[in-house]
């Protein structure tokens, strides 16, 4: 029963992630990560087919796991996050919520930039150092 539930949830998150390619307010990467989670625990065949797909490689493997993301794509990502955070700030007239959303957005920008760009350079230099030690 659990296996079939995870397969179904994986199919739903896969569909939402694929829609997210075309709709900027749906986070493709998050839904694809959930798809991998559900299918890893339910079906080796679906999971292996999924992680070998071009969409997984483009939206999860390269930018998140390999930390290979261009500055242009990072700006697009931060713009999409900004729009998603801006919508409740416009709809709800609450200063505390707006300040909190602003702090959370700036935290996202700083930490994601550090994770995707800053940490990448230190990992790459550490790998070069390990190769030179041999």
N, C-alpha and C positions, 0 to 999 in steps of 0.2 A: 504494500500500500504506500509506504514512504517513498519507494523508488518511483512509482508512477506520479506521485505528487511532485517530487523534485523534477521529473522530466517535464511535467506540465508547467511548473513555475519557470523552469529554464526556457521553455518555448515562449512563455509570455514575456520574460525579460529580454529574450532575443528579439522578439517582435518590437518591443518598445525601443530597444537599442538601435535596431535598424531604422525605425521611424525617426529616431534622434539624429540620424545622418542628415535628414531632410528638414527637420523641425528644430530650430536652434534652442528651444527651451527644454528639450528632452536631452538628458546627458547620456550620450552613446556609451562612453567608456564605463560609467557606473553600471549601466544595464548589462553590458558585455561582461564585466567582472562578475556580476551576479549570475549570469548565464553559465560562465565557467564554473562557479561555485556549485550551482545546482547539478549541472551535468557531470562534474567530476565525481559527485557522490551518488550518481544514479546510473549513468551509462557511459562506459569507456568509449564505445563507438561514437556516440554523439559528441563527447568531450574532445576526442582526438580529431574528429572532422572539424569541430568548431575552432580549435586552436591552430589548425592548419589553414583556416580560411583567410582570404585576403582582408576581409573586414577586421578580424581579430588582430592580424598583423599590423594593420594600419592604425587602429584606434586603441589598442592595448599594448601589444608587444613593443613596438618601436617607441612610442612616447612615454609609456609608464615603466615598463620593465627595462628597456635599454636606455632610457632617458635621452632619446634621440628626437628632440622636438625643436623646430625652428622658432626663432623669435617672433616671426609673423604668426605662426600658429598659437604661440603663447598669448600674444596680444588678442587674437580672436577668442581664445578661451576665456581670458580675463574680461573681455567685453561681454561675452555671453553670461558670465557669472554676474557681472555688474547689472545687466538688464534684469536678470532673475531676482537679484537683491533689490533693485530699484522699484519693481512692481509693488511689493507690499509697502514700501516707504511712501509711495504716491497714494495708495489706497487708504492706508491707516494713518490718521493724524495723531501720532504719538511720538513725541520727541525722544523719549527713552528708547523706544524700539528703533527709531532711525539711527540714533547714536550707536546702539548695539549692533545693528546691521552694518554700519560703517566700519566699526572695529572688526567685526568678523570678516568683512570683505578685505580690509587691509591685511589682516592676518593671513587670509587665503593667498593673497598676492605675494606677500613676503615669503611664506613657507613653501608655497608651490614653486616660486622662482628659485629658492635655495635648493629644494629637492631636485628639481628638473635641470637646473643649470649649474648651480654652485657645487653640489655634491658630485655631479657628473665629472667635473674636472678633477676633483680629488681622487675619485675612483680610477679614472683613466691614468692619472699620474702614478697611483699606487701599483696599477697593473704593469706599467712600464718599468717601475722600480723592481718589481718581482721578476720580470723577464731579464733584467740586467744582472740580478743576483745569481742567476743560473750559470 
